[in-house]
């Protein structure tokens, strides 16, 4: 009985806001990954881009070419065919979304 009480107390007082994952109002985000990606095509009207990306172990994905949604806060002008970018993508209840992008540095 004491174990059940302790478990219930732990669960009710656990800090659910610092679990290392990003949360936002558009849908629960389960994981995020930052990787290099090359732009293949972009649909500005639909705010989507076809990207070839490196493996995303945080999302359980090997490197591949796939379509991503682009968050409204992401500068869509960076997404020109052939552009090399560093992207941060999240997997949420609404699927994969790029939440940040910048040109890949040439170091």
C-alpha positions, 0 to 999 in steps of 0.5 A: 500500500505504501508503495502505491501511495509513493508511486502516486505521489511521484507521478503527481509531482513529477516535473513534466515540463523538463523532459527534454522534448519540445512541446507546442500548441499545434500538437504534442511534439515527441522528439526533435533532430537537427541535421544537414539537408539538401532541398530538392523541391519546394511548394511555397503555397503549401509550405512544404519542401522535399528534402534529402536529410541525414539520419535522424536517430532521435526520430528513428529515421535513416537518411532519405528523401522525404517531404516536410511541412515548414513551420510559419516561423521558418524563412521559406526563402532559404528553401531553394532547390539545391540549397544546403541547410541545417534544419531542426525537425520535430515529430508531432501528432501532425507529422514531421515539421521543420521548425528552424533552418539556416544555411549550412556552414562551409567550415 
